Amino acid sequence: MTAEEIFDKAEERIFDRLGKDAVFTPAVGDPVSCKVNLEKGSDFQPGGLDAQVWGSETSIEYRLAEVGKEADRDEVFTVGGTDYTVKDVMENDGRFVKVAVKSA
């Protein structure tokens, strides 16, 4: 087993245990069931700024391999009956994507 396969299995196990069940609804195509890490009120520094500006944001982190794409603005994750609309991609390391969201 390669190192990449080991990391893939480890991240699957982590999200299976700690992640919340969710449904990702893309603008085009069928909804996808997935696991997410929902963080409410996390601090972040807005992208594109060189100032010490910080804010409070709700974010969703998900496995890129599970959803199959980086979420686009206005696409929706449904977690626990609440819809969260994607505002912006915060991070994408090729394994996990973290998006800023707002609840509907």
ABEGO torsion letter per residue (X at the ends): XBAAAAAAAAAAAAAAAABBBBBBBBABEBBBBBBBBBBBGBBBBBBGBABBBBBBBBBBBBBAAAAGBBBBBGBBBBBGGBBBBBABBABBAGABBBBBBBBX
